[in-house]
Amino acid sequence: MNKDQVKGTAEKVKGKVNEAVGNATGDPAQKAKGQVQQGVGEAQKQYGDLKDDAKKSKP
């Protein structure tokens, strides 16, 4: 795993926590923040996956 994959996964976890807190407290802004964080985390993880794949396919 490269640093982008790790950071992306961590961001997704933070987003899930924020979303859960938003659900538990009935705070739609907190829930939305969590959903956005999960999207950002997923994008960063996918970027890391692409970098990893490119590195592995180099001759």
C-alpha positions as CSV (number, residue, x, y, z in Angstrom):
1,M,0.0,0.0,0.0
2,N,1.2,3.5,-0.8
3,K,0.6,6.6,1.2
4,D,-2.4,7.7,-1.0
5,Q,-4.1,4.4,-0.4
6,V,-3.6,4.7,3.4
7,K,-4.6,8.3,3.5
8,G,-7.7,7.6,1.4
9,T,-8.8,4.7,3.6
10,A,-8.3,6.8,6.7
11,E,-10.4,9.6,5.2
12,K,-13.1,7.2,4.4
13,V,-13.1,5.9,8.0
14,K,-13.3,9.5,9.3
15,G,-16.2,10.1,7.0
16,K,-18.1,7.1,8.2
17,V,-17.6,8.3,11.8
18,N,-18.9,11.8,11.0
19,E,-21.9,10.3,9.1
20,A,-22.7,8.1,12.1
21,V,-22.5,11.0,14.5
22,G,-24.7,13.0,12.2
23,N,-27.3,10.2,12.1
24,A,-27.1,9.8,15.9
25,T,-27.5,13.4,16.6
26,G,-29.9,14.2,13.8
27,D,-27.4,16.8,12.4
28,P,-27.8,16.8,8.6
29,A,-24.7,19.0,8.1
30,Q,-22.5,16.5,10.0
31,K,-24.0,13.6,8.0
32,A,-23.3,15.5,4.7
33,K,-19.8,16.3,5.8
34,G,-19.2,12.6,6.5
35,Q,-20.5,11.6,3.1
36,V,-18.3,14.1,1.4
37,Q,-15.3,12.9,3.4
38,Q,-16.0,9.3,2.3
39,G,-16.1,10.4,-1.4
40,V,-12.8,12.3,-1.0
41,G,-11.3,9.3,0.7
42,E,-12.5,6.9,-2.0
43,A,-11.0,9.2,-4.7
44,Q,-7.7,9.4,-3.0
45,K,-7.6,5.6,-2.5
46,Q,-8.4,5.0,-6.2
47,Y,-5.6,7.4,-7.1
48,G,-3.2,5.4,-4.9
49,D,-4.5,2.2,-6.5
50,L,-3.7,3.6,-10.0
51,K,-0.2,4.7,-8.9
52,D,0.4,1.3,-7.4
53,D,-0.8,-0.4,-10.6
54,A,1.4,1.8,-12.8
55,K,4.4,1.1,-10.6
56,K,3.8,-2.6,-10.8
57,S,3.4,-2.6,-14.6
58,K,6.6,-0.7,-15.3
59,P,9.2,-2.9,-17.0
